């Protein structure tokens, strides 16, 4: 296959279900390859890393999308993302990101550790009750979703009674990030964008009147004091992004991690007993089966190249993060799950200006939760067929039934 055929296959049903054979084919073409008219596939670790870190390649922002994507302005899901740090470039990206980073700090995340531990214990207690008597329980719904949504909502200041309504809304909304999306999926994504925007409009108004010690209150206060740093629509877009990104990828990280543990019993036992460092396990899950598989950039200069392939003005670059994490020139035996690797630096959270703000929090949650899950339920076992979400960009499981043993 050439690069264009590989991208086409990745968007098909089989490619979305298991992209890794196609990634191996991509590596056979080199670190980058043409992928049709005005498109380049980039799969090499070094090359994906370089493009992500380069300021010469831009994310597809609203200006670029309006120019090249017919009907872009007709979809509130797409325009919502385009007002957030996910799909903006400098200077707007740096203006908003610096504001969010000033309240979403490493210190604040680190201080959440006791709350994360308490949430893990509470959810494991609920899991034990639900699985009493050998009844199967869906790990994705009962734990992998509930832990990170609870943590990010605690951080944002979302009331407890509202938290579990967000899983289906996030699933609908993030369809707008996929390379191929149906009209039906876009309609659902727009509906989710409207509902989430309305929710955070009301929550921000409440926090403006009655501030609390949370991110929504802090961001609302800064926005009110200095409207030039972030507009009202940008504030709402970024609050929705913080919520959705704060649990969607972590849910997939937990689900992908458990599936790998079921397939690798020796590593599972090592993680349970403490012989395997949780951080090393998390890094290898991120590398081996990344919750984020693909992102894109646009070339705005005729002088640019990627992996030696010319990328003239207007070229779309498909950055295959999942393939870069399995680049044989970067990792020995890249398709083998090996949490004892000492040189793992997965690109799953991106790199450069758009490196994920929530990376530290996602790692913390997974590193605390997975060993405790195994210690609490050493007889944990699959209880039927686990099902994948039908997505390429965001890779995870829809269901993963288990018995607790």
C-alpha positions in Angstrom: 0.0 0.0 0.0 1.0 3.6 -0.5 0.3 6.4 2.0 -3.0 7.3 0.6 -4.3 3.7 0.7 -3.1 3.3 4.3 -5.0 6.4 5.4 -8.0 5.1 3.6 -7.8 1.7 5.3 -7.3 3.3 8.7 -10.6 5.1 8.3 -12.3 1.8 7.5 -14.0 -0.6 9.9 -11.1 -3.0 10.2 -8.5 -0.2 10.4 -10.2 1.5 13.2 -10.5 -1.8 15.1 -6.8 -2.7 14.7 -4.6 -0.1 13.1 -1.3 -1.7 14.1 -0.8 -3.8 10.9 -1.3 -0.7 8.9 1.2 1.1 11.0 3.8 -1.6 10.2 3.1 -1.0 6.5 3.5 2.7 7.0 6.9 2.2 8.6 7.9 0.2 5.5 7.4 3.4 3.4 9.7 5.4 5.6 9.2 7.9 8.4 6.9 10.0 6.2 5.2 9.4 2.9 2.9 11.2 0.4 -0.8 10.3 1.1 -2.5 11.7 -1.9 -2.9 15.3 -3.2 -1.8 17.8 -0.5 -1.5 15.2 2.2 1.4 13.5 3.9 1.4 10.6 6.4 4.0 10.9 9.2 4.7 7.8 11.3 8.4 8.0 12.4 8.9 8.8 16.1 11.5 11.5 15.5 9.5 13.0 12.7 6.2 13.1 14.5 8.0 14.6 17.5 9.6 17.3 15.4 6.4 18.3 13.7 4.5 18.5 17.0 7.2 20.7 18.4 7.6 22.9 15.4 5.8 26.3 15.3 6.0 26.3 11.5 3.2 23.7 11.3 -0.2 24.8 12.6 -3.1 23.0 14.0 -6.2 23.3 11.8 -7.8 26.4 13.4 -11.0 28.2 12.6 -9.4 30.4 9.9 -7.9 27.4 8.1 -11.0 25.3 8.4 -13.3 28.1 7.1 -11.0 28.3 4.1 -10.8 24.6 3.3 -13.7 22.8 5.1 -17.1 23.3 3.6 -19.9 23.8 6.2 -17.5 24.2 9.1 -19.4 27.1 10.6 -22.6 25.1 10.5 -21.5 22.8 13.3 -21.4 24.0 16.8 -19.2 21.0 17.8 -16.5 22.0 15.4 -16.7 25.7 16.2 -16.6 24.9 19.9 -13.3 23.0 19.6 -11.9 25.8 17.4 -12.3 28.3 20.2 -10.3 26.2 22.6 -6.6 25.7 23.1 -7.0 22.4 21.2 -7.5 24.0 17.8 -5.9 27.5 18.1 -2.4 28.7 17.1 -0.3 31.5 18.5 -0.9 34.2 19.7 -4.4 33.0 20.7 -3.3 29.6 21.9 -0.5 31.0 24.1 -2.9 33.7 25.4 -5.5 31.2 26.6 -3.1 28.4 27.6 -1.1 30.6 29.9 -4.3 31.6 31.7 -5.5 28.0 32.1 -2.0 26.8 33.1 -1.9 29.5 35.8 -4.8 27.8 37.7 -4.4 24.2 36.4 -1.0 23.9 38.1 1.2 20.9 38.8 0.9 21.8 42.5 -2.9 21.7 42.3 -2.8 18.3 40.6 -0.3 16.9 43.0 -2.5 18.0 45.9 -5.3 15.9 44.5 -3.5 12.7 45.3 -5.4 12.0 48.6 -8.7 12.7 46.8 -7.8 10.4 44.0 -6.9 7.6 46.5 -10.2 8.1 48.3 -12.1 8.0 45.0 -10.4 4.8 44.0 -11.3 3.2 47.4 -14.9 4.4 47.1 -15.3 3.1 43.6 -13.7 -0.3 44.4 -16.2 -0.6 47.3 -19.0 0.1 44.8 -17.5 -2.4 42.4 -17.4 -5.1 45.1 -21.0 -4.5 45.8 -22.0 -4.6 42.2 -20.0 -7.8 41.5 -21.1 -9.6 44.7 -22.0 -13.2 44.0 -20.1 -13.4 40.8 -22.2 -11.0 38.8 -20.4 -9.6 35.8 -19.7 -5.8 36.0 -18.7 -3.5 33.1 -15.4 -2.1 34.2 -15.6 0.7 31.7 -18.8 2.1 33.1 -18.3 1.2 36.8 -14.7 2.3 37.2 -12.8 3.5 34.1 -15.3 6.3 33.4 -16.3 7.1 37.0 -12.8 7.6 38.4 -11.5 10.3 36.0 -14.9 12.0 35.6 -15.1 12.3 39.3 -11.6 13.7 39.6 -11.9 16.3 36.8 -15.3 17.4 38.0 -13.9 17.8 41.6 -11.1 19.9 40.1 -13.5 22.0 38.0 -16.2 22.3 40.7 -19.0 20.4 39.0 -21.5 19.2 41.5 -21.6 15.5 42.3 -25.1 15.0 41.2 -24.3 16.1 37.6 -21.1 14.1 37.0 -22.4 10.8 35.5 -24.4 12.5 32.8 -21.3 13.3 30.8 -20.1 10.0 29.3 -22.6 9.8 26.4 -22.2 13.6 25.8 -18.5 13.3 25.6 -18.7 10.3 23.3 -21.1 12.2 21.0 -19.0 15.4 21.0 -15.6 13.8 20.3 -16.9 12.3 17.1 -16.3 15.7 15.6 -12.6 15.1 16.1 -12.5 12.0 13.9 -11.2 12.0 10.3 -14.4 10.5 9.0 -17.7 11.3 10.6 -21.3 10.8 9.4 -24.0 13.4 9.2 -25.9 11.6 12.0 -22.8 11.6 14.2 -22.2 15.3 13.5 -25.8 16.1 14.5 -25.3 14.3 17.8 -22.0 16.1 18.3 -23.6 19.4 17.7 -26.3 18.6 20.2 -23.7 17.6 22.8 -21.8 20.8 22.2 -24.9 22.9 22.7 -25.9 21.0 25.9 -22.4 21.2 27.4 -22.1 24.9 26.5 -25.4 25.6 28.2 -24.4 23.7 31.3 -21.1 25.6 31.7 -22.8 28.9 31.0 -25.0 28.3 34.0 -22.2 26.9 36.2 -19.9 29.9 35.3 -22.7 32.3 36.2 -23.2 30.6 39.6 -19.5 30.6 40.3 -19.3 34.3 39.4 -21.8 35.0 42.2 -20.7 32.4 44.6 -17.0 31.5 44.0 -15.5 28.3 45.4 -12.0 26.7 45.4 -12.2 25.2 42.0 -11.0 25.8 38.4 -14.3 27.2 37.1 -14.3 29.9 39.8 -10.6 30.8 39.2 -11.0 31.1 35.5 -14.3 33.1 35.8 -12.6 35.5 38.1 -9.6 36.0 35.9 -11.8 36.4 32.8 -13.8 39.1 34.7 -10.8 41.0 35.9 -9.0 40.9 32.5 -11.5 40.3 29.6 -8.7 40.7 27.1 -7.1 37.4 28.2 -10.1 35.3 27.3 -13.5 36.0 25.8 -16.7 34.5 27.1 -17.0 32.1 24.2 -13.4 31.0 24.6 -13.9 30.5 28.4 -16.9 28.2 27.7 -15.1 26.2 25.0 -12.1 25.6 27.2 -14.2 24.6 30.2 -15.9 22.0 28.0 -12.5 20.9 26.7 -11.1 20.5 30.2 -14.1 18.4 31.2 -14.1 16.1 28.2 -10.3 15.8 27.8 -10.0 15.3 31.6 -11.8 12.0 31.5 -12.1 10.7 28.0 -8.5 9.8 27.4 -8.0 8.6 31.0 -11.0 6.3 30.7 -9.3 4.8 27.6 -6.0 4.6 29.4 -7.5 2.6 32.2 -9.5 0.3 29.9 -6.6 -0.3 27.5 -4.4 -1.0 30.5 -6.7 -3.6 32.0 -7.1 -5.4 28.7 -3.3 -5.6 28.4 -3.0 -7.0 31.9 -5.5 -9.7 31.1 -3.4 -10.6 28.1 -0.1 -10.5 30.1 -0.6 -12.4 33.4 3.1 -12.2 34.5 3.1 -8.4 34.2 -0.3 -8.3 35.9 1.1 -10.2 38.9 4.2 -8.0 39.0 2.1 -4.9 39.1 -0.2 -6.3 41.9 2.8 -7.3 44.1 4.8 -4.1 43.5 7.6 -5.8 41.5 6.6 -3.6 38.6 6.6 0.2 39.0 3.2 1.7 38.3 4.7 4.6 36.4 6.5 2.2 34.1 3.3 0.2 33.5 1.4 3.4 32.6 4.1 4.6 30.2 4.1 1.3 28.4 0.3 1.3 28.1 0.5 4.8 26.6 3.1 3.6 24.2 1.7 0.2 23.2 -2.0 1.2 22.9 -2.3 4.9 23.0 -5.7 6.5 23.9 -4.9 9.1 21.2 -3.8 7.6 17.9 -3.7 10.5 15.5 -3.5 14.2 15.2 -3.0 16.6 12.3 -1.1 19.7 11.3 -1.2 22.1 8.3 1.9 23.4 6.4 1.8 27.1 5.8 5.1 27.3 3.8 6.4 25.9 0.5 9.8 25.5 2.2 8.8 22.9 4.8 9.4 19.2 4.8 8.6 16.3 7.1 10.8 13.2 7.1 12.3 14.4 3.8 8.9 14.7 2.1 8.0 18.1 0.8 5.0 19.7 2.5 4.1 22.8 0.4 1.6 25.4 1.6 -1.8 23.8 2.4 -0.5 20.3 2.9 -2.3 18.3 5.6 0.0 16.2 7.8 -1.5 13.1 9.4 0.6 12.5 12.5 0.2 8.8 13.4 1.0 8.9 17.1 0.1 5.3 17.6 2.6 4.4 14.8 5.3 6.7 16.1 5.0 5.0 19.5 5.8 1.7 17.7 8.6 3.0 15.5 11.2 0.2 15.1 13.9 2.8 14.8 13.0 4.1 18.2 12.0 1.0 20.1 13.4 -2.6 20.0 10.6 -5.1 19.3 8.1 -2.3 19.2 4.9 -4.5 19.0 5.8 -6.3 22.2 4.2 -5.1 25.4 7.1 -4.6 27.8 6.6 -2.4 30.8 10.2 -2.9 31.9 11.5 -0.7 29.1 13.8 2.0 30.4 13.6 4.4 27.5 9.9 4.8 27.0 8.8 8.4 26.1 5.5 7.9 24.3 4.0 10.8 22.3 0.5 10.0 23.5 0.0 13.3 25.2 1.6 15.2 22.3 4.6 17.5 22.4 5.5 21.1 22.1 3.1 24.0 22.6 0.1 21.6 22.5 1.3 19.1 25.1 -1.6 17.9 27.1 -2.2 20.0 30.2 -3.8 17.0 31.9 -1.0 14.5 31.3 0.2 14.6 34.9 -3.3 14.0 36.2 -4.0 11.1 33.9 -0.7 9.4 34.8 -1.4 9.9 38.5 -4.9 8.4 38.3 -3.8 5.3 36.4 -0.7 4.7 38.5 -2.8 4.9 41.7 -5.8 3.0 40.5 -4.5 -0.1 38.6 -2.3 -1.6 41.3 -5.0 -1.1 43.9 -7.6 -2.7 41.6 -5.5 -5.8 41.3 -4.7 -6.0 45.0 -8.4 -5.6 45.9 -9.5 -8.2 43.4 -6.7 -10.7 42.6 -9.2 -13.0 40.9 -10.4 -10.3 38.5 -11.2 -11.9 35.2 -12.8 -11.2 31.8 -16.5 -12.1 31.7 -17.3 -12.0 28.0 -16.3 -10.1 24.9 -14.9 -6.6 25.4 -16.0 -4.2 22.7 -14.0 -1.3 21.2 -15.4 2.1 20.5 -15.6 2.6 16.7 -13.0 5.4 16.6 -9.6 6.0 15.2 -8.4 9.2 16.8 -9.5 8.3 20.3 -8.9 4.6 20.9 -10.5 2.7 23.8 -13.2 0.2 24.9 -16.9 0.8 25.0 -17.5 -2.2 27.3 -15.2 -4.5 29.2 -17.2 -7.0 31.4 -15.4 -8.6 34.3 -16.0 -10.8 37.3 -14.2 -9.9 40.5 -13.3 -13.5 41.7 
